[in-house]
Amino acid sequence: MILKVEFEQEEDGRWIAEITDIPGVWCYGDTRDKALAKAKALALRVIANRLEHGETTPDLDAVSFEAAA
């Protein structure tokens, strides 16, 4: 599973990183890299929770991230 990360910069300079494949996974950061790190961590927590509760799918065997330019 490749999780695509989309970015947006707010008028106040903060960055938002959103992983669109997992609803609700988006995070703010002072920099693009900080927003990306927070979003990756949250996505992995959501995936771990799904695994712990037996909500597995074959695409969760391997996970990687692709950050949009």
BATI-570041 format. One record per atom (N, C-alpha, C): residue number from 1; residue in one letter; atom name; x, y, z. Coordinates in Angstrom, 3 decimals. Each point is the difference from the previous one (the first is absolute). Layout:
BEGIN
+-----+------+------+----------+----------+----------+
|  nr | rest | atom |        X |        Y |        Z |
+-----+------+------+----------+----------+----------+
| NUM |    a |   CA |        X |        Y |        Z |
...
+-----+------+------+----------+----------+----------+
REM end
This chain:
BEGIN
+-----+------+------+----------+----------+----------+
|  nr | rest | atom |        X |        Y |        Z |
+-----+------+------+----------+----------+----------+
|   1 |    m |    N |    0.849 |   -1.169 |    0.000 |
|   1 |    m |   CA |   -0.849 |    1.169 |    0.000 |
|   1 |    m |    C |    0.896 |    1.233 |    0.000 |
|   2 |    i |    N |   -0.211 |    0.867 |   -0.945 |
|   2 |    i |   CA |    0.709 |    1.273 |   -0.044 |
|   2 |    i |    C |   -0.990 |    1.082 |    0.425 |
|   3 |    l |    N |    0.322 |    0.671 |    1.084 |
|   3 |    l |   CA |   -0.864 |    1.051 |    0.521 |
|   3 |    l |    C |    0.484 |    1.346 |   -0.530 |
|   4 |    k |    N |   -0.840 |    0.660 |   -0.747 |
|   4 |    k |   CA |    0.364 |    1.286 |   -0.585 |
|   4 |    k |    C |   -0.265 |    1.123 |    0.994 |
|   5 |    v |    N |    0.958 |    0.899 |    0.085 |
|   5 |    v |   CA |   -0.092 |    1.124 |    0.917 |
|   5 |    v |    C |   -0.132 |    1.276 |   -0.821 |
|   6 |    e |    N |   -1.032 |    0.772 |    0.301 |
|   6 |    e |   CA |   -0.200 |    1.283 |   -0.668 |
|   6 |    e |    C |    0.271 |    1.121 |    0.996 |
|   7 |    f |    N |    0.525 |    1.101 |   -0.508 |
|   7 |    f |   CA |    0.374 |    1.123 |    0.848 |
|   7 |    f |    C |   -0.730 |    1.270 |   -0.401 |
|   8 |    e |    N |   -0.187 |    0.843 |    1.002 |
|   8 |    e |   CA |   -0.567 |    1.328 |   -0.221 |
|   8 |    e |    C |    0.634 |    0.926 |    1.035 |
|   9 |    q |    N |    0.297 |    1.218 |   -0.423 |
|   9 |    q |   CA |    0.553 |    0.953 |    0.952 |
|   9 |    q |    C |   -1.051 |    1.058 |    0.308 |
|  10 |    e |    N |   -0.228 |    0.209 |    1.278 |
|  10 |    e |   CA |   -0.970 |    0.981 |    0.465 |
|  10 |    e |    C |    0.564 |    1.415 |   -0.157 |
|  11 |    e |    N |   -0.865 |    0.979 |    0.062 |
|  11 |    e |   CA |    0.429 |    1.401 |   -0.105 |
|  11 |    e |    C |    0.944 |    0.400 |    1.128 |
|  12 |    d |    N |   -0.135 |   -0.639 |    1.151 |
|  12 |    d |   CA |    0.868 |    0.332 |    1.133 |
|  12 |    d |    C |    1.350 |   -0.728 |   -0.052 |
|  13 |    g |    N |    0.236 |   -0.761 |   -1.060 |
|  13 |    g |   CA |    1.276 |   -0.684 |   -0.191 |
|  13 |    g |    C |    0.023 |   -1.454 |    0.404 |
|  14 |    r |    N |   -0.980 |   -0.434 |    0.784 |
|  14 |    r |   CA |   -0.034 |   -1.406 |    0.423 |
|  14 |    r |    C |   -0.274 |   -0.900 |   -1.209 |
|  15 |    w |    N |    0.461 |   -1.220 |    0.095 |
|  15 |    w |   CA |   -0.221 |   -0.997 |   -1.041 |
|  15 |    w |    C |   -1.017 |   -1.031 |    0.481 |
|  16 |    i |    N |   -0.779 |   -0.511 |   -0.919 |
|  16 |    i |   CA |   -0.910 |   -1.115 |    0.261 |
|  16 |    i |    C |    0.450 |   -1.149 |   -0.883 |
|  17 |    a |    N |    0.162 |   -1.175 |    0.594 |
|  17 |    a |   CA |    0.272 |   -1.224 |   -0.744 |
|  17 |    a |    C |   -1.214 |   -0.907 |    0.187 |
|  18 |    e |    N |   -0.541 |   -0.483 |   -1.114 |
|  18 |    e |   CA |   -1.185 |   -0.856 |    0.060 |
|  18 |    e |    C |    0.261 |   -1.288 |   -0.753 |
|  19 |    i |    N |   -0.330 |   -1.109 |    0.638 |
|  19 |    i |   CA |    0.082 |   -1.301 |   -0.649 |
|  19 |    i |    C |   -1.413 |   -0.363 |   -0.407 |
|  20 |    t |    N |   -0.288 |    0.217 |   -1.261 |
|  20 |    t |   CA |   -1.371 |   -0.099 |   -0.491 |
|  20 |    t |    C |   -0.554 |   -1.419 |    0.002 |
|  21 |    d |    N |    0.879 |   -1.003 |    0.007 |
|  21 |    d |   CA |   -0.467 |   -1.395 |    0.000 |
|  21 |    d |    C |   -0.555 |   -0.443 |    1.351 |
|  22 |    i |    N |    0.292 |    0.774 |    1.042 |
|  22 |    i |   CA |   -0.512 |   -0.327 |    1.336 |
|  22 |    i |    C |   -0.779 |    1.220 |    0.493 |
|  23 |    p |    N |   -1.314 |   -0.064 |   -0.057 |
|  23 |    p |   CA |   -0.811 |    1.155 |    0.403 |
|  23 |    p |    C |    0.343 |    0.499 |    1.407 |
|  24 |    g |    N |    0.133 |    1.302 |    0.111 |
|  24 |    g |   CA |    0.262 |    0.614 |    1.292 |
|  24 |    g |    C |    1.464 |    0.133 |    0.353 |
|  25 |    v |    N |    0.900 |   -0.504 |   -0.850 |
|  25 |    v |   CA |    1.425 |    0.104 |    0.298 |
|  25 |    v |    C |    0.558 |    1.242 |   -0.688 |
|  26 |    w |    N |    0.097 |    1.057 |    0.789 |
|  26 |    w |   CA |    0.634 |    1.245 |   -0.442 |
|  26 |    w |    C |    0.558 |    0.696 |    1.220 |
|  27 |    c |    N |    1.128 |    0.655 |   -0.198 |
|  27 |    c |   CA |    0.699 |    0.628 |    1.122 |
|  27 |    c |    C |    0.607 |    1.326 |   -0.417 |
|  28 |    y |    N |    0.083 |    0.905 |    0.963 |
|  28 |    y |   CA |    0.681 |    1.275 |   -0.185 |
|  28 |    y |    C |    1.448 |   -0.125 |    0.438 |
|  29 |    g |    N |    0.859 |    0.819 |   -0.611 |
|  29 |    g |   CA |    1.380 |    0.111 |    0.433 |
|  29 |    g |    C |    0.539 |    1.372 |   -0.342 |
|  30 |    d |    N |    0.995 |    0.436 |    0.757 |
|  30 |    d |   CA |    0.635 |    1.291 |   -0.279 |
|  30 |    d |    C |    0.718 |   -0.016 |   -1.343 |
|  31 |    t |    N |    0.460 |   -1.205 |   -0.396 |
|  31 |    t |   CA |    0.659 |   -0.178 |   -1.286 |
|  31 |    t |    C |   -0.667 |   -1.159 |   -0.731 |
|  32 |    r |    N |    0.294 |   -0.090 |   -1.289 |
|  32 |    r |   CA |   -0.544 |   -1.098 |   -0.798 |
|  32 |    r |    C |    0.476 |   -1.338 |    0.572 |
|  33 |    d |    N |    1.275 |   -0.087 |    0.356 |
|  33 |    d |   CA |    0.552 |   -1.249 |    0.536 |
|  33 |    d |    C |   -0.632 |   -0.399 |    1.325 |
|  34 |    k |    N |   -0.261 |    0.977 |    0.866 |
|  34 |    k |   CA |   -0.642 |   -0.316 |    1.284 |
|  34 |    k |    C |   -1.432 |   -0.482 |   -0.213 |
|  35 |    a |    N |   -0.719 |    0.629 |   -0.906 |
|  35 |    a |   CA |   -1.367 |   -0.443 |   -0.303 |
|  35 |    a |    C |    0.019 |   -1.407 |   -0.565 |
|  36 |    l |    N |    0.957 |   -0.289 |   -0.879 |
|  36 |    l |   CA |    0.124 |   -1.340 |   -0.581 |
|  36 |    l |    C |    0.290 |   -1.030 |    1.078 |
|  37 |    a |    N |    0.934 |    0.288 |    0.892 |
|  37 |    a |   CA |    0.348 |   -0.949 |    1.067 |
|  37 |    a |    C |   -1.201 |   -0.294 |    0.889 |
|  38 |    k |    N |   -0.749 |    1.036 |    0.347 |
|  38 |    k |   CA |   -1.176 |   -0.200 |    0.853 |
|  38 |    k |    C |   -1.070 |   -0.821 |   -0.710 |
|  39 |    a |    N |   -0.204 |    0.267 |   -1.293 |
|  39 |    a |   CA |   -1.009 |   -0.744 |   -0.762 |
|  39 |    a |    C |    0.391 |   -1.467 |   -0.151 |
|  40 |    k |    N |    1.288 |   -0.261 |   -0.254 |
|  40 |    k |   CA |    0.461 |   -1.390 |   -0.095 |
|  40 |    k |    C |   -0.227 |   -0.731 |    1.319 |
|  41 |    a |    N |    0.356 |    0.643 |    1.107 |
|  41 |    a |   CA |   -0.165 |   -0.629 |    1.313 |
|  41 |    a |    C |   -1.469 |   -0.307 |    0.273 |
|  42 |    l |    N |   -0.883 |    0.944 |   -0.315 |
|  42 |    l |   CA |   -1.425 |   -0.225 |    0.218 |
|  42 |    l |    C |   -0.519 |   -1.119 |   -0.887 |
|  43 |    a |    N |    0.424 |   -0.028 |   -1.253 |
|  43 |    a |   CA |   -0.435 |   -1.060 |   -0.913 |
|  43 |    a |    C |    0.429 |   -1.366 |    0.524 |
|  44 |    l |    N |    1.222 |   -0.099 |    0.494 |
|  44 |    l |   CA |    0.476 |   -1.278 |    0.530 |
|  44 |    l |    C |   -0.775 |   -0.412 |    1.246 |
|  45 |    r |    N |   -0.390 |    0.969 |    0.821 |
|  45 |    r |   CA |   -0.833 |   -0.321 |    1.174 |
|  45 |    r |    C |   -1.359 |   -0.544 |   -0.432 |
|  46 |    v |    N |   -0.596 |    0.610 |   -1.012 |
|  46 |    v |   CA |   -1.301 |   -0.454 |   -0.500 |
|  46 |    v |    C |    0.129 |   -1.412 |   -0.571 |
|  47 |    i |    N |    1.040 |   -0.239 |   -0.772 |
|  47 |    i |   CA |    0.217 |   -1.328 |   -0.584 |
|  47 |    i |    C |    0.230 |   -1.033 |    1.104 |
|  48 |    a |    N |    0.806 |    0.339 |    1.004 |
|  48 |    a |   CA |    0.240 |   -0.924 |    1.113 |
|  48 |    a |    C |   -1.292 |   -0.327 |    0.725 |
|  49 |    n |    N |   -0.835 |    1.003 |    0.205 |
|  49 |    n |   CA |   -1.289 |   -0.220 |    0.659 |
|  49 |    n |    C |   -0.866 |   -0.946 |   -0.819 |
|  50 |    r |    N |   -0.013 |    0.178 |   -1.306 |
|  50 |    r |   CA |   -0.778 |   -0.891 |   -0.867 |
|  50 |    r |    C |    0.521 |   -1.427 |    0.085 |
|  51 |    l |    N |    1.321 |   -0.154 |    0.005 |
|  51 |    l |   CA |    0.589 |   -1.331 |    0.101 |
|  51 |    l |    C |   -0.360 |   -0.654 |    1.330 |
|  52 |    e |    N |    0.086 |    0.764 |    1.091 |
|  52 |    e |   CA |   -0.319 |   -0.538 |    1.323 |
|  52 |    e |    C |   -1.450 |   -0.450 |    0.107 |
|  53 |    h |    N |   -0.878 |    0.628 |   -0.756 |
|  53 |    h |   CA |   -1.419 |   -0.333 |    0.067 |
|  53 |    h |    C |   -0.456 |   -0.900 |   -1.141 |
|  54 |    g |    N |    0.960 |   -0.608 |   -0.691 |
|  54 |    g |   CA |   -0.334 |   -0.965 |   -1.048 |
|  54 |    g |    C |   -0.582 |    0.614 |   -1.253 |
|  55 |    e |    N |    0.196 |    1.276 |   -0.196 |
|  55 |    e |   CA |   -0.528 |    0.678 |   -1.188 |
|  55 |    e |    C |    1.055 |    0.035 |   -1.096 |
|  56 |    t |    N |    0.606 |   -1.144 |   -0.264 |
|  56 |    t |   CA |    1.093 |   -0.046 |   -0.960 |
|  56 |    t |    C |   -0.513 |   -0.192 |   -1.418 |
|  57 |    t |    N |    0.794 |    0.484 |   -0.919 |
|  57 |    t |   CA |   -0.233 |   -0.219 |   -1.421 |
|  57 |    t |    C |    1.353 |   -0.348 |   -0.620 |
|  58 |    p |    N |    0.010 |   -0.677 |   -1.136 |
|  58 |    p |   CA |    1.283 |   -0.400 |   -0.599 |
|  58 |    p |    C |    0.945 |    1.173 |   -0.275 |
|  59 |    d |    N |   -0.532 |    1.175 |   -0.250 |
|  59 |    d |   CA |    0.862 |    1.139 |   -0.320 |
|  59 |    d |    C |    0.773 |    0.516 |    1.217 |
|  60 |    l |    N |   -0.292 |   -0.484 |    1.196 |
|  60 |    l |   CA |    0.732 |    0.429 |    1.194 |
|  60 |    l |    C |    1.254 |   -0.835 |    0.257 |
|  61 |    d |    N |    0.301 |   -0.957 |   -0.882 |
|  61 |    d |   CA |    1.211 |   -0.807 |    0.179 |
|  61 |    d |    C |    1.264 |    0.839 |   -0.127 |
|  62 |    a |    N |   -0.050 |    1.042 |   -0.816 |
|  62 |    a |   CA |    1.143 |    0.898 |   -0.165 |
|  62 |    a |    C |   -0.548 |    1.411 |   -0.173 |
|  63 |    v |    N |    0.563 |    0.932 |    0.735 |
|  63 |    v |   CA |   -0.473 |    1.393 |   -0.046 |
|  63 |    v |    C |    1.178 |    0.908 |   -0.305 |
|  64 |    s |    N |   -0.207 |    0.932 |   -0.925 |
|  64 |    s |   CA |    1.008 |    1.025 |   -0.267 |
|  64 |    s |    C |   -0.724 |    1.314 |   -0.262 |
|  65 |    f |    N |    0.754 |    1.086 |    0.057 |
|  65 |    f |   CA |   -0.579 |    1.329 |   -0.161 |
|  65 |    f |    C |    0.559 |    0.666 |   -1.249 |
|  66 |    e |    N |   -0.858 |    0.752 |   -0.683 |
|  66 |    e |   CA |    0.411 |    0.775 |   -1.171 |
|  66 |    e |    C |   -0.464 |    1.430 |    0.206 |
|  67 |    a |    N |    0.944 |    0.896 |    0.190 |
|  67 |    a |   CA |   -0.322 |    1.397 |    0.234 |
|  67 |    a |    C |   -0.087 |    0.743 |   -1.321 |
|  68 |    a |    N |   -1.103 |    0.710 |   -0.187 |
|  68 |    a |   CA |   -0.165 |    0.803 |   -1.212 |
|  68 |    a |    C |    0.983 |    1.159 |    0.022 |
|  69 |    a |    N |    0.409 |    0.406 |   -1.171 |
|  69 |    a |   CA |    0.965 |    1.106 |   -0.110 |
|  69 |    a |    C |   -0.598 |    1.303 |    0.430 |
+-----+------+------+----------+----------+----------+
REM end
